[in-house]
Amino acid sequence: MKYARFALPRPDGLPNRRVLLIFPALVVLFGIIVVGFALNGTSSGEMYGRIYAGNDPALLAGHPELIRSDEWYVNTAWSISQVEQGLPEINRTMPGGMDAALPHDLPRSDWSVVFRPQLWGYLVFDVNHATAFKWWIAALTFIGAAYLFLVTVLPRRPLVAAALSVGFFFSPFFQWWFQTVIFWPMAWALVTMAAMLWAVRSDSRASRWIWAAPVAFLTVVMAMGIYAPFIVPIVLVVALFAIGTVIEQKRRGAAWLALLARAVPILIAGALGAVVTLIWLQTKQTTLNAFLATSYPGERLTPTGSSLLATGARTIGSSFSQSLSLGDGLLNINASEASTFFLIGAFLIPVVVWIVVRAARSRVPLPWTLMAMVGFILLIVAFCYIPGWNAIAHLLFLDRSMDARLRIGLGLASFVILAYVIRYFDDEKSQAGLRISVLSAVLFVLSQLAVALAVIHFGGRATLFRNSPLWWLDALASAAAIFFVARRRPALGTALFLAISVLSTAGVNPVYVGVFDLRNAPVTKGVQRVDAERPGDWVGVGGVETSAILMESGVTAFNGMQGAPSRTMWKEIDPTSQYKYTWNRLAGIGWVFAPGEPVVSNPAADQIVSTFDACSEFAQKHVAYVLSTEKKVTSKCLVADRSFPAPKQTFTIYRVIPKT
């Protein structure tokens, strides 16, 4: 009874203030604690063993994920480089400089940071606490947004909403990607959908404007992430949700003008967000044009019907999430690209069909929002597997994404379906028929059996039971969750959903204190001392740690993960533009010793390797120092200055001397 009184909705059917705010307040408290102790899930400790012997004292639990190199190498090294240089708009590591905003979204101190909450910590905290703030702010905002949406749909079930929000956060897709460009679009979508529901249900004008404020802010936050492959499917889900919501209100007797008046705050919020984004993009037009003109990734378009069956298997294969850790992937692709969601809502589609048929027979308004979400799922399936409608896909911007990235939209649509199915059964005081409930559960089990057979086909039975030994238990538990939701037992279904998600991914990211800062390493201090004595440009020969040391030290270097290529730098390396297609790309730049002028190649689409000869015209004109881990360096134009032993290699600083 106390719980029922606590969760009692307002007269308009929306959640009361206590229900609305209590869980977000707990999320904020959690955030304050973890940021205060600088706890986060960075894999930057992957660098520790390359520099020091022994165990990393900052690693409290788990282990760094090698697959997350975009985080532990690229973003960490560039972020610390920015801190070392004083948070400039143009990072000066590479000759000619690189825009700090695009595409890496680095810490900086320009006006746009107002709309980059993950970067606020660098303005006020040390790098350890700033890293923790960046790790958590988008993720916790997403969890809070998920809860706000769910309690708007399910005002009498705050505990279910909280558990589903946390369970959704622990989805393999989020944990393996774990980037702000994923969480901000999701937060925007969930807040915007909640705002729509408040707009059509609440008679309070003030509440509509209050909800419009975060919509406006998050619109800019999402758009400044500029990663279309994640943004496009999310926006399409929200657009279809809006259409479904409007149709439902019309069927219930609402007038068009009344609906438009209620939507005005959200429309203004979206317009203001778009204006701010366009102003920002205008200031970055040169950089954006240069990035879109790269040979990779350039302006990639995905044709319809180009997905493989293995991609679909990975999308539905949530029961095989163990293989992402134990086998480093699923069906011959890496863990991040293979990660997915437990698409519980998608497997409730038979129940949705049952609901639609029941409504049609009873001559009551159809559940248009549910139908719209099912329509989105069918749209994505069609885009992936039915060729020949590229013009329509282009009009919908679907071709700006690709199958593995489109999963984020499937995850969101499935989440909305789950919420609305629970709401339907609560409102109708009913449950799906036993046969349809069993059918939904059985379909999930059959889908997992199909994935298991695919794994056996590609890798053998040993691979299946080595990489996913408990897939069958996960499959049965997931099927049970689907069955319980269909039979109006959402608490049981939610408990299983939460347990499945947490057990699948709780150990994916480590528990780490702060960030591994290479500026404290003896070799980095050596680089800084040498450069301070006589400043000059550097080349790093060796693994990514060599590039990271140069990036974080603050010196000028021809190494690092470039965004839009610096024309100044590449004119020095390749004055005739012989290798323009090879270096005009978003890619990490590394060097190897070889005689002659630089020869540039691509071991992979996002990797650039150039040869280096200290006696070459390039080196003699433009390079003063070399940091190398190579054991034998015989060039007559290099002289060793000092060395720094590490557990598996020795870092040596060389000076470039004139050739005789």
Secondary structure, DSSP 8 states (H G I E B T S, - for coil): -HHHHHT---TTSS--HHHHHHHHHHHHHHHHHHHHTTEE---GGGGHHHH-SS--TTEEES---TT-HIIIIIIHHHHHHHHHHTS-SEE-SSTT-EESSTTT-----SGGGGG-GGGTHHHHS-HHHHHHHHHHHHHHHHHHHHHHHHHHH-TT-HHHHHHHHHHHHT-HHHHHH--HHHHHHHHHHHHHHHHHHHHHH---HHHHHHHHHHHHHHHHHHHTT--HHHHHHHHHHHHHHHHHHHHHHHHTT--HHHHHHHHHHHHHHHHHHHHHHHHHHHHTHHHHHHHHTSSBSSS----TT---HHHHHHHH-GGGTHHHHHSSBSSSSBHHHH-----TTGGGHHHHHHHHHHHHHHT----HHHHHHHHHHHHHHHHHH--S-HHHHHHTTGGGS-HHHHHHHHHHHHHHHHHHHHHHHHHHT----HHHHHHHHHHHHHHHHHHHHHHHHHH-HHHHHHH-TTHHHHHHHHHHHHHHHHTT-HHHHHHHHHHHHHHHHTTSS-EEES---GGGSHHHHHHHHHHHHS---EEEESSHHHHHHHHHHT--BS-EEESS--HHHHHHH-TT-TTHHHHSBSEEEEEEE-SSS--EEEEETTEEEEEE-TTSHHHHHH--EEEE--S----TTEEEEEEEE-SS-EEEEEEE----
